[in-house]
Amino acid sequence: MRWRHLIFLIFIIPFLVFYITMSIIIVEWIPFSNWLLDIIFYSIFGFLWVGLLIPMINWLAKNES
C-alpha cells in the first residue's frame, strides 16, 4: 500500500502551490482591504486547505492498519 503515499505526495505539492497562488489572488482582488482583513482572510485560507484534503487523507489511511 505504499503506492498511495507516492500518489499523495505527487498530488499535494502542485495542489498547495495552486491553492496558495489562488488564495493570494483572491485576497488581492478584495477592494479596500486593510491589514486586519488580510489577517482574517489568510487565516481562513490557512485552515481551509486542511479541510479540502481530508478526503485524500482518509483514502490514504484506509487499509493502513
PDB file of N, H, CA, C and O in Angstrom:
ATOM      1  N   MET A   1       0.805  -1.208   0.000  1.00  0.00           N
ATOM      2  CA  MET A   1       0.000   0.000   0.000  1.00  0.00           C
ATOM      3  C   MET A   1       0.847   1.271   0.000  1.00  0.00           C
ATOM      4  O   MET A   1       0.312   2.361   0.200  1.00  0.00           O
ATOM      5  N   ARG A   2       2.111   1.157  -0.212  1.00  0.00           N
ATOM      6  H   ARG A   2       2.545   0.271  -0.374  1.00  0.00           H
ATOM      7  CA  ARG A   2       2.967   2.353  -0.225  1.00  0.00           C
ATOM      8  C   ARG A   2       2.739   3.225  -1.462  1.00  0.00           C
ATOM      9  O   ARG A   2       3.137   4.390  -1.480  1.00  0.00           O
ATOM     10  N   TRP A   3       2.107   2.673  -2.481  1.00  0.00           N
ATOM     11  H   TRP A   3       1.784   1.727  -2.465  1.00  0.00           H
ATOM     12  CA  TRP A   3       1.857   3.465  -3.679  1.00  0.00           C
ATOM     13  C   TRP A   3       0.907   4.620  -3.387  1.00  0.00           C
ATOM     14  O   TRP A   3       0.950   5.639  -4.076  1.00  0.00           O
ATOM     15  N   ARG A   4       0.048   4.479  -2.375  1.00  0.00           N
ATOM     16  H   ARG A   4       0.013   3.651  -1.815  1.00  0.00           H
ATOM     17  CA  ARG A   4      -0.848   5.575  -2.001  1.00  0.00           C
ATOM     18  C   ARG A   4      -0.068   6.776  -1.476  1.00  0.00           C
ATOM     19  O   ARG A   4      -0.428   7.924  -1.740  1.00  0.00           O
ATOM     20  N   HIS A   5       0.984   6.509  -0.744  1.00  0.00           N
ATOM     21  H   HIS A   5       1.276   5.577  -0.530  1.00  0.00           H
ATOM     22  CA  HIS A   5       1.815   7.596  -0.220  1.00  0.00           C
ATOM     23  C   HIS A   5       2.466   8.366  -1.364  1.00  0.00           C
ATOM     24  O   HIS A   5       2.537   9.594  -1.324  1.00  0.00           O
ATOM     25  N   LEU A   6       2.933   7.664  -2.365  1.00  0.00           N
ATOM     26  H   LEU A   6       2.876   6.666  -2.398  1.00  0.00           H
ATOM     27  CA  LEU A   6       3.551   8.313  -3.526  1.00  0.00           C
ATOM     28  C   LEU A   6       2.536   9.165  -4.285  1.00  0.00           C
ATOM     29  O   LEU A   6       2.833  10.295  -4.671  1.00  0.00           O
ATOM     30  N   ILE A   7       1.343   8.622  -4.496  1.00  0.00           N
ATOM     31  H   ILE A   7       1.102   7.704  -4.182  1.00  0.00           H
ATOM     32  CA  ILE A   7       0.299   9.385  -5.184  1.00  0.00           C
ATOM     33  C   ILE A   7      -0.062  10.636  -4.382  1.00  0.00           C
ATOM     34  O   ILE A   7      -0.245  11.712  -4.952  1.00  0.00           O
ATOM     35  N   PHE A   8      -0.164  10.491  -3.067  1.00  0.00           N
ATOM     36  H   PHE A   8      -0.015   9.616  -2.605  1.00  0.00           H
ATOM     37  CA  PHE A   8      -0.487  11.625  -2.210  1.00  0.00           C
ATOM     38  C   PHE A   8       0.595  12.698  -2.299  1.00  0.00           C
ATOM     39  O   PHE A   8       0.288  13.887  -2.384  1.00  0.00           O
ATOM     40  N   LEU A   9       1.850  12.284  -2.279  1.00  0.00           N
ATOM     41  H   LEU A   9       2.100  11.318  -2.210  1.00  0.00           H
ATOM     42  CA  LEU A   9       2.958  13.235  -2.377  1.00  0.00           C
ATOM     43  C   LEU A   9       2.951  13.957  -3.718  1.00  0.00           C
ATOM     44  O   LEU A   9       3.166  15.167  -3.777  1.00  0.00           O
ATOM     45  N   ILE A  10       2.706  13.220  -4.785  1.00  0.00           N
ATOM     46  H   ILE A  10       2.532  12.236  -4.737  1.00  0.00           H
ATOM     47  CA  ILE A  10       2.670  13.822  -6.116  1.00  0.00           C
ATOM     48  C   ILE A  10       1.487  14.786  -6.233  1.00  0.00           C
ATOM     49  O   ILE A  10       1.582  15.797  -6.930  1.00  0.00           O
ATOM     50  N   PHE A  11       0.389  14.487  -5.567  1.00  0.00           N
ATOM     51  H   PHE A  11       0.312  13.666  -5.001  1.00  0.00           H
ATOM     52  CA  PHE A  11      -0.801  15.327  -5.630  1.00  0.00           C
ATOM     53  C   PHE A  11      -0.689  16.572  -4.765  1.00  0.00           C
ATOM     54  O   PHE A  11      -1.103  17.649  -5.195  1.00  0.00           O
ATOM     55  N   ILE A  12      -0.146  16.461  -3.569  1.00  0.00           N
ATOM     56  H   ILE A  12       0.191  15.587  -3.220  1.00  0.00           H
ATOM     57  CA  ILE A  12      -0.232  17.547  -2.594  1.00  0.00           C
ATOM     58  C   ILE A  12       0.655  18.749  -2.960  1.00  0.00           C
ATOM     59  O   ILE A  12       0.275  19.890  -2.701  1.00  0.00           O
ATOM     60  N   ILE A  13       1.802  18.510  -3.544  1.00  0.00           N
ATOM     61  H   ILE A  13       2.111  17.582  -3.755  1.00  0.00           H
ATOM     62  CA  ILE A  13       2.706  19.629  -3.844  1.00  0.00           C
ATOM     63  C   ILE A  13       2.111  20.569  -4.898  1.00  0.00           C
ATOM     64  O   ILE A  13       2.054  21.774  -4.655  1.00  0.00           O
ATOM     65  N   PRO A  14       1.665  20.069  -6.063  1.00  0.00           N
ATOM     66  CA  PRO A  14       1.032  21.003  -7.016  1.00  0.00           C
ATOM     67  C   PRO A  14      -0.265  21.604  -6.475  1.00  0.00           C
ATOM     68  O   PRO A  14      -0.590  22.754  -6.769  1.00  0.00           O
ATOM     69  N   PHE A  15      -1.010  20.817  -5.677  1.00  0.00           N
ATOM     70  H   PHE A  15      -0.746  19.882  -5.438  1.00  0.00           H
ATOM     71  CA  PHE A  15      -2.235  21.349  -5.084  1.00  0.00           C
ATOM     72  C   PHE A  15      -1.935  22.542  -4.185  1.00  0.00           C
ATOM     73  O   PHE A  15      -2.611  23.567  -4.269  1.00  0.00           O
ATOM     74  N   LEU A  16      -0.928  22.418  -3.328  1.00  0.00           N
ATOM     75  H   LEU A  16      -0.379  21.586  -3.259  1.00  0.00           H
ATOM     76  CA  LEU A  16      -0.613  23.520  -2.415  1.00  0.00           C
ATOM     77  C   LEU A  16      -0.087  24.745  -3.159  1.00  0.00           C
ATOM     78  O   LEU A  16      -0.407  25.875  -2.789  1.00  0.00           O
ATOM     79  N   VAL A  17       0.706  24.537  -4.190  1.00  0.00           N
ATOM     80  H   VAL A  17       0.966  23.619  -4.491  1.00  0.00           H
ATOM     81  CA  VAL A  17       1.187  25.679  -4.988  1.00  0.00           C
ATOM     82  C   VAL A  17       0.000  26.392  -5.632  1.00  0.00           C
ATOM     83  O   VAL A  17      -0.087  27.619  -5.589  1.00  0.00           O
ATOM     84  N   PHE A  18      -0.909  25.628  -6.227  1.00  0.00           N
ATOM     85  H   PHE A  18      -0.838  24.632  -6.262  1.00  0.00           H
ATOM     86  CA  PHE A  18      -2.106  26.213  -6.842  1.00  0.00           C
ATOM     87  C   PHE A  18      -2.977  26.894  -5.794  1.00  0.00           C
ATOM     88  O   PHE A  18      -3.454  28.007  -6.014  1.00  0.00           O
ATOM     89  N   TYR A  19      -3.186  26.240  -4.662  1.00  0.00           N
ATOM     90  H   TYR A  19      -2.798  25.336  -4.483  1.00  0.00           H
ATOM     91  CA  TYR A  19      -4.047  26.780  -3.614  1.00  0.00           C
ATOM     92  C   TYR A  19      -3.490  28.090  -3.044  1.00  0.00           C
ATOM     93  O   TYR A  19      -4.233  29.052  -2.851  1.00  0.00           O
ATOM     94  N   ILE A  20      -2.200  28.121  -2.780  1.00  0.00           N
ATOM     95  H   ILE A  20      -1.596  27.339  -2.937  1.00  0.00           H
ATOM     96  CA  ILE A  20      -1.586  29.341  -2.240  1.00  0.00           C
ATOM     97  C   ILE A  20      -1.667  30.482  -3.248  1.00  0.00           C
ATOM     98  O   ILE A  20      -1.959  31.623  -2.889  1.00  0.00           O
ATOM     99  N   THR A  21      -1.405  30.162  -4.509  1.00  0.00           N
ATOM    100  H   THR A  21      -1.168  29.235  -4.801  1.00  0.00           H
ATOM    101  CA  THR A  21      -1.482  31.194  -5.550  1.00  0.00           C
ATOM    102  C   THR A  21      -2.897  31.746  -5.672  1.00  0.00           C
ATOM    103  O   THR A  21      -3.082  32.961  -5.746  1.00  0.00           O
ATOM    104  N   MET A  22      -3.894  30.868  -5.694  1.00  0.00           N
ATOM    105  H   MET A  22      -3.743  29.881  -5.634  1.00  0.00           H
ATOM    106  CA  MET A  22      -5.278  31.322  -5.794  1.00  0.00           C
ATOM    107  C   MET A  22      -5.709  32.102  -4.548  1.00  0.00           C
ATOM    108  O   MET A  22      -6.479  33.056  -4.656  1.00  0.00           O
ATOM    109  N   SER A  23      -5.230  31.711  -3.384  1.00  0.00           N
ATOM    110  H   SER A  23      -4.605  30.935  -3.296  1.00  0.00           H
ATOM    111  CA  SER A  23      -5.565  32.434  -2.156  1.00  0.00           C
ATOM    112  C   SER A  23      -5.024  33.862  -2.204  1.00  0.00           C
ATOM    113  O   SER A  23      -5.713  34.809  -1.825  1.00  0.00           O
ATOM    114  N   ILE A  24      -3.805  34.004  -2.665  1.00  0.00           N
ATOM    115  H   ILE A  24      -3.245  33.235  -2.973  1.00  0.00           H
ATOM    116  CA  ILE A  24      -3.210  35.342  -2.772  1.00  0.00           C
ATOM    117  C   ILE A  24      -3.972  36.185  -3.783  1.00  0.00           C
ATOM    118  O   ILE A  24      -4.238  37.361  -3.534  1.00  0.00           O
ATOM    119  N   ILE A  25      -4.324  35.601  -4.918  1.00  0.00           N
ATOM    120  H   ILE A  25      -4.108  34.646  -5.121  1.00  0.00           H
ATOM    121  CA  ILE A  25      -5.065  36.344  -5.946  1.00  0.00           C
ATOM    122  C   ILE A  25      -6.425  36.780  -5.414  1.00  0.00           C
ATOM    123  O   ILE A  25      -6.838  37.918  -5.637  1.00  0.00           O
ATOM    124  N   ILE A  26      -7.125  35.891  -4.713  1.00  0.00           N
ATOM    125  H   ILE A  26      -6.790  34.967  -4.531  1.00  0.00           H
ATOM    126  CA  ILE A  26      -8.446  36.230  -4.171  1.00  0.00           C
ATOM    127  C   ILE A  26      -8.344  37.345  -3.141  1.00  0.00           C
ATOM    128  O   ILE A  26      -9.165  38.262  -3.149  1.00  0.00           O
ATOM    129  N   VAL A  27      -7.370  37.288  -2.266  1.00  0.00           N
ATOM    130  H   VAL A  27      -6.703  36.543  -2.259  1.00  0.00           H
ATOM    131  CA  VAL A  27      -7.216  38.330  -1.246  1.00  0.00           C
ATOM    132  C   VAL A  27      -6.842  39.661  -1.888  1.00  0.00           C
ATOM    133  O   VAL A  27      -7.282  40.711  -1.420  1.00  0.00           O
ATOM    134  N   GLU A  28      -6.048  39.638  -2.938  1.00  0.00           N
ATOM    135  H   GLU A  28      -5.691  38.785  -3.318  1.00  0.00           H
ATOM    136  CA  GLU A  28      -5.660  40.884  -3.605  1.00  0.00           C
ATOM    137  C   GLU A  28      -6.817  41.503  -4.381  1.00  0.00           C
ATOM    138  O   GLU A  28      -6.799  42.711  -4.619  1.00  0.00           O
ATOM    139  N   TRP A  29      -7.817  40.731  -4.783  1.00  0.00           N
ATOM    140  H   TRP A  29      -7.831  39.750  -4.590  1.00  0.00           H
ATOM    141  CA  TRP A  29      -8.973  41.268  -5.505  1.00  0.00           C
ATOM    142  C   TRP A  29      -9.926  42.031  -4.602  1.00  0.00           C
ATOM    143  O   TRP A  29     -10.726  42.831  -5.089  1.00  0.00           O
ATOM    144  N   ILE A  30      -9.859  41.803  -3.314  1.00  0.00           N
ATOM    145  H   ILE A  30      -9.210  41.153  -2.919  1.00  0.00           H
ATOM    146  CA  ILE A  30     -10.791  42.436  -2.382  1.00  0.00           C
ATOM    147  C   ILE A  30     -10.460  43.925  -2.291  1.00  0.00           C
ATOM    148  O   ILE A  30      -9.358  44.302  -1.893  1.00  0.00           O
ATOM    149  N   PRO A  31     -11.427  44.768  -2.664  1.00  0.00           N
ATOM    150  CA  PRO A  31     -11.156  46.218  -2.606  1.00  0.00           C
ATOM    151  C   PRO A  31     -11.212  46.724  -1.162  1.00  0.00           C
ATOM    152  O   PRO A  31     -11.913  46.165  -0.318  1.00  0.00           O
ATOM    153  N   PHE A  32     -10.482  47.760  -0.909  1.00  0.00           N
ATOM    154  H   PHE A  32      -9.913  48.214  -1.595  1.00  0.00           H
ATOM    155  CA  PHE A  32     -10.472  48.438   0.385  1.00  0.00           C
ATOM    156  C   PHE A  32     -10.079  47.515   1.529  1.00  0.00           C
ATOM    157  O   PHE A  32     -10.594  47.645   2.640  1.00  0.00           O
ATOM    158  N   SER A  33      -9.186  46.603   1.268  1.00  0.00           N
ATOM    159  H   SER A  33      -8.768  46.497   0.366  1.00  0.00           H
ATOM    160  CA  SER A  33      -8.758  45.716   2.352  1.00  0.00           C
ATOM    161  C   SER A  33      -7.658  46.394   3.163  1.00  0.00           C
ATOM    162  O   SER A  33      -6.864  47.169   2.631  1.00  0.00           O
ATOM    163  N   ASN A  34      -7.627  46.095   4.431  1.00  0.00           N
ATOM    164  H   ASN A  34      -8.273  45.465   4.863  1.00  0.00           H
ATOM    165  CA  ASN A  34      -6.573  46.602   5.291  1.00  0.00           C
ATOM    166  C   ASN A  34      -5.865  45.417   5.935  1.00  0.00           C
ATOM    167  O   ASN A  34      -6.170  44.269   5.614  1.00  0.00           O
ATOM    168  N   TRP A  35      -4.956  45.670   6.806  1.00  0.00           N
ATOM    169  H   TRP A  35      -4.708  46.603   7.066  1.00  0.00           H
ATOM    170  CA  TRP A  35      -4.154  44.588   7.380  1.00  0.00           C
ATOM    171  C   TRP A  35      -4.984  43.629   8.216  1.00  0.00           C
ATOM    172  O   TRP A  35      -4.676  42.438   8.271  1.00  0.00           O
ATOM    173  N   LEU A  36      -6.040  44.127   8.874  1.00  0.00           N
ATOM    174  H   LEU A  36      -6.289  45.094   8.830  1.00  0.00           H
ATOM    175  CA  LEU A  36      -6.875  43.250   9.689  1.00  0.00           C
ATOM    176  C   LEU A  36      -7.670  42.271   8.818  1.00  0.00           C
ATOM    177  O   LEU A  36      -7.762  41.087   9.140  1.00  0.00           O
ATOM    178  N   LEU A  37      -8.236  42.760   7.728  1.00  0.00           N
ATOM    179  H   LEU A  37      -8.160  43.722   7.466  1.00  0.00           H
ATOM    180  CA  LEU A  37      -8.934  41.871   6.802  1.00  0.00           C
ATOM    181  C   LEU A  37      -7.979  40.865   6.173  1.00  0.00           C
ATOM    182  O   LEU A  37      -8.333  39.702   5.978  1.00  0.00           O
ATOM    183  N   ASP A  38      -6.772  41.314   5.857  1.00  0.00           N
ATOM    184  H   ASP A  38      -6.485  42.258   6.015  1.00  0.00           H
ATOM    185  CA  ASP A  38      -5.778  40.387   5.307  1.00  0.00           C
ATOM    186  C   ASP A  38      -5.476  39.257   6.278  1.00  0.00           C
ATOM    187  O   ASP A  38      -5.383  38.098   5.873  1.00  0.00           O
ATOM    188  N   ILE A  39      -5.322  39.584   7.552  1.00  0.00           N
ATOM    189  H   ILE A  39      -5.397  40.525   7.881  1.00  0.00           H
ATOM    190  CA  ILE A  39      -5.050  38.556   8.565  1.00  0.00           C
ATOM    191  C   ILE A  39      -6.219  37.578   8.663  1.00  0.00           C
ATOM    192  O   ILE A  39      -6.015  36.368   8.756  1.00  0.00           O
ATOM    193  N   ILE A  40      -7.437  38.104   8.640  1.00  0.00           N
ATOM    194  H   ILE A  40      -7.602  39.088   8.565  1.00  0.00           H
ATOM    195  CA  ILE A  40      -8.624  37.241   8.736  1.00  0.00           C
ATOM    196  C   ILE A  40      -8.710  36.317   7.527  1.00  0.00           C
ATOM    197  O   ILE A  40      -8.905  35.112   7.685  1.00  0.00           O
ATOM    198  N   PHE A  41      -8.567  36.869   6.314  1.00  0.00           N
ATOM    199  H   PHE A  41      -8.409  37.848   6.185  1.00  0.00           H
ATOM    200  CA  PHE A  41      -8.679  36.046   5.116  1.00  0.00           C
ATOM    201  C   PHE A  41      -7.552  35.021   5.016  1.00  0.00           C
ATOM    202  O   PHE A  41      -7.797  33.867   4.662  1.00  0.00           O
ATOM    203  N   TYR A  42      -6.340  35.424   5.318  1.00  0.00           N
ATOM    204  H   TYR A  42      -6.142  36.361   5.606  1.00  0.00           H
ATOM    205  CA  TYR A  42      -5.233  34.470   5.262  1.00  0.00           C
ATOM    206  C   TYR A  42      -5.375  33.386   6.332  1.00  0.00           C
ATOM    207  O   TYR A  42      -4.958  32.248   6.118  1.00  0.00           O
ATOM    208  N   SER A  43      -5.954  33.728   7.470  1.00  0.00           N
ATOM    209  H   SER A  43      -6.293  34.653   7.644  1.00  0.00           H
ATOM    210  CA  SER A  43      -6.207  32.704   8.493  1.00  0.00           C
ATOM    211  C   SER A  43      -7.252  31.704   8.016  1.00  0.00           C
ATOM    212  O   SER A  43      -7.098  30.499   8.214  1.00  0.00           O
ATOM    213  N   ILE A  44      -8.305  32.199   7.394  1.00  0.00           N
ATOM    214  H   ILE A  44      -8.430  33.178   7.233  1.00  0.00           H
ATOM    215  CA  ILE A  44      -9.340  31.308   6.858  1.00  0.00           C
ATOM    216  C   ILE A  44      -8.761  30.402   5.785  1.00  0.00           C
ATOM    217  O   ILE A  44      -8.973  29.190   5.815  1.00  0.00           O
ATOM    218  N   PHE A  45      -8.034  30.976   4.844  1.00  0.00           N
ATOM    219  H   PHE A  45      -7.861  31.961   4.820  1.00  0.00           H
ATOM    220  CA  PHE A  45      -7.429  30.167   3.779  1.00  0.00           C
ATOM    221  C   PHE A  45      -6.363  29.234   4.339  1.00  0.00           C
ATOM    222  O   PHE A  45      -6.138  28.154   3.794  1.00  0.00           O
ATOM    223  N   GLY A  46      -5.715  29.635   5.407  1.00  0.00           N
ATOM    224  H   GLY A  46      -5.899  30.512   5.851  1.00  0.00           H
ATOM    225  CA  GLY A  46      -4.692  28.800   6.014  1.00  0.00           C
ATOM    226  C   GLY A  46      -5.245  27.531   6.632  1.00  0.00           C
ATOM    227  O   GLY A  46      -4.565  26.504   6.646  1.00  0.00           O
ATOM    228  N   PHE A  47      -6.461  27.582   7.142  1.00  0.00           N
ATOM    229  H   PHE A  47      -7.013  28.416   7.131  1.00  0.00           H
ATOM    230  CA  PHE A  47      -7.088  26.387   7.716  1.00  0.00           C
ATOM    231  C   PHE A  47      -7.936  25.628   6.703  1.00  0.00           C
ATOM    232  O   PHE A  47      -8.165  24.431   6.876  1.00  0.00           O
ATOM    233  N   LEU A  48      -8.399  26.282   5.671  1.00  0.00           N
ATOM    234  H   LEU A  48      -8.213  27.255   5.531  1.00  0.00           H
ATOM    235  CA  LEU A  48      -9.299  25.661   4.707  1.00  0.00           C
ATOM    236  C   LEU A  48      -8.637  24.552   3.899  1.00  0.00           C
ATOM    237  O   LEU A  48      -9.303  23.583   3.534  1.00  0.00           O
ATOM    238  N   TRP A  49      -7.351  24.668   3.612  1.00  0.00           N
ATOM    239  H   TRP A  49      -6.809  25.455   3.908  1.00  0.00           H
ATOM    240  CA  TRP A  49      -6.697  23.653   2.785  1.00  0.00           C
ATOM    241  C   TRP A  49      -6.679  22.294   3.474  1.00  0.00           C
ATOM    242  O   TRP A  49      -6.694  21.262   2.803  1.00  0.00           O
ATOM    243  N   VAL A  50      -6.648  22.282   4.798  1.00  0.00           N
ATOM    244  H   VAL A  50      -6.636  23.120   5.343  1.00  0.00           H
ATOM    245  CA  VAL A  50      -6.668  21.007   5.522  1.00  0.00           C
ATOM    246  C   VAL A  50      -8.026  20.332   5.310  1.00  0.00           C
ATOM    247  O   VAL A  50      -8.090  19.123   5.085  1.00  0.00           O
ATOM    248  N   GLY A  51      -9.089  21.096   5.380  1.00  0.00           N
ATOM    249  H   GLY A  51      -9.037  22.078   5.562  1.00  0.00           H
ATOM    250  CA  GLY A  51     -10.420  20.549   5.154  1.00  0.00           C
ATOM    251  C   GLY A  51     -10.603  20.016   3.748  1.00  0.00           C
ATOM    252  O   GLY A  51     -11.314  19.033   3.541  1.00  0.00           O
ATOM    253  N   LEU A  52      -9.971  20.652   2.789  1.00  0.00           N
ATOM    254  H   LEU A  52      -9.393  21.450   2.957  1.00  0.00           H
ATOM    255  CA  LEU A  52     -10.071  20.184   1.411  1.00  0.00           C
ATOM    256  C   LEU A  52      -9.317  18.880   1.186  1.00  0.00           C
ATOM    257  O   LEU A  52      -9.657  18.117   0.283  1.00  0.00           O
ATOM    258  N   LEU A  53      -8.302  18.620   1.993  1.00  0.00           N
ATOM    259  H   LEU A  53      -8.025  19.241   2.727  1.00  0.00           H
ATOM    260  CA  LEU A  53      -7.513  17.399   1.824  1.00  0.00           C
ATOM    261  C   LEU A  53      -7.989  16.238   2.692  1.00  0.00           C
ATOM    262  O   LEU A  53      -7.422  15.148   2.607  1.00  0.00           O
ATOM    263  N   ILE A  54      -8.998  16.433   3.512  1.00  0.00           N
ATOM    264  H   ILE A  54      -9.459  17.317   3.581  1.00  0.00           H
ATOM    265  CA  ILE A  54      -9.474  15.351   4.384  1.00  0.00           C
ATOM    266  C   ILE A  54      -9.902  14.110   3.594  1.00  0.00           C
ATOM    267  O   ILE A  54      -9.552  13.004   4.005  1.00  0.00           O
ATOM    268  N   PRO A  55     -10.642  14.231   2.479  1.00  0.00           N
ATOM    269  CA  PRO A  55     -10.973  13.006   1.729  1.00  0.00           C
ATOM    270  C   PRO A  55      -9.726  12.277   1.223  1.00  0.00           C
ATOM    271  O   PRO A  55      -9.695  11.046   1.210  1.00  0.00           O
ATOM    272  N   MET A  56      -8.720  13.010   0.813  1.00  0.00           N
ATOM    273  H   MET A  56      -8.745  14.010   0.823  1.00  0.00           H
ATOM    274  CA  MET A  56      -7.482  12.378   0.343  1.00  0.00           C
ATOM    275  C   MET A  56      -6.736  11.715   1.501  1.00  0.00           C
ATOM    276  O   MET A  56      -6.164  10.639   1.327  1.00  0.00           O
ATOM    277  N   ILE A  57      -6.735  12.332   2.662  1.00  0.00           N
ATOM    278  H   ILE A  57      -7.200  13.207   2.803  1.00  0.00           H
ATOM    279  CA  ILE A  57      -6.078  11.747   3.826  1.00  0.00           C
ATOM    280  C   ILE A  57      -6.819  10.493   4.281  1.00  0.00           C
ATOM    281  O   ILE A  57      -6.194   9.507   4.672  1.00  0.00           O
ATOM    282  N   ASN A  58      -8.148  10.529   4.232  1.00  0.00           N
ATOM    283  H   ASN A  58      -8.656  11.330   3.915  1.00  0.00           H
ATOM    284  CA  ASN A  58      -8.917   9.332   4.575  1.00  0.00           C
ATOM    285  C   ASN A  58      -8.626   8.197   3.596  1.00  0.00           C
ATOM    286  O   ASN A  58      -8.513   7.043   4.008  1.00  0.00           O
ATOM    287  N   TRP A  59      -8.504   8.507   2.321  1.00  0.00           N
ATOM    288  H   TRP A  59      -8.596   9.445   1.986  1.00  0.00           H
ATOM    289  CA  TRP A  59      -8.174   7.497   1.325  1.00  0.00           C
ATOM    290  C   TRP A  59      -6.777   6.926   1.609  1.00  0.00           C
ATOM    291  O   TRP A  59      -6.550   5.725   1.467  1.00  0.00           O
ATOM    292  N   LEU A  60      -5.857   7.791   2.006  1.00  0.00           N
ATOM    293  H   LEU A  60      -6.042   8.768   2.121  1.00  0.00           H
ATOM    294  CA  LEU A  60      -4.508   7.361   2.314  1.00  0.00           C
ATOM    295  C   LEU A  60      -4.491   6.441   3.544  1.00  0.00           C
ATOM    296  O   LEU A  60      -3.735   5.471   3.587  1.00  0.00           O
ATOM    297  N   ALA A  61      -5.320   6.749   4.531  1.00  0.00           N
ATOM    298  H   ALA A  61      -5.934   7.538   4.497  1.00  0.00           H
ATOM    299  CA  ALA A  61      -5.304   5.979   5.765  1.00  0.00           C
ATOM    300  C   ALA A  61      -6.116   4.687   5.684  1.00  0.00           C
ATOM    301  O   ALA A  61      -6.002   3.824   6.555  1.00  0.00           O
ATOM    302  N   LYS A  62      -6.922   4.554   4.656  1.00  0.00           N
ATOM    303  H   LYS A  62      -7.015   5.255   3.948  1.00  0.00           H
ATOM    304  CA  LYS A  62      -7.755   3.351   4.516  1.00  0.00           C
ATOM    305  C   LYS A  62      -6.862   2.124   4.317  1.00  0.00           C
ATOM    306  O   LYS A  62      -5.930   2.149   3.513  1.00  0.00           O
ATOM    307  N   ASN A  63      -7.154   1.060   5.049  1.00  0.00           N
ATOM    308  H   ASN A  63      -7.911   1.039   5.702  1.00  0.00           H
ATOM    309  CA  ASN A  63      -6.420  -0.203   4.968  1.00  0.00           C
ATOM    310  C   ASN A  63      -4.966  -0.091   5.423  1.00  0.00           C
ATOM    311  O   ASN A  63      -4.134  -0.902   5.018  1.00  0.00           O
ATOM    312  N   GLU A  64      -4.647   0.896   6.255  1.00  0.00           N
ATOM    313  H   GLU A  64      -5.323   1.556   6.584  1.00  0.00           H
ATOM    314  CA  GLU A  64      -3.271   1.029   6.760  1.00  0.00           C
ATOM    315  C   GLU A  64      -3.019   0.122   7.955  1.00  0.00           C
ATOM    316  O   GLU A  64      -1.883  -0.297   8.178  1.00  0.00           O
ATOM    317  N   SER A  65      -4.038  -0.183   8.714  1.00  0.00           N
ATOM    318  H   SER A  65      -4.961   0.157   8.533  1.00  0.00           H
ATOM    319  CA  SER A  65      -3.818  -0.977   9.935  1.00  0.00           C
ATOM    320  C   SER A  65      -3.801  -2.458   9.667  1.00  0.00           C
ATOM    321  O   SER A  65      -3.626  -3.251  10.593  1.00  0.00           O
TER     322      SER A  65
END
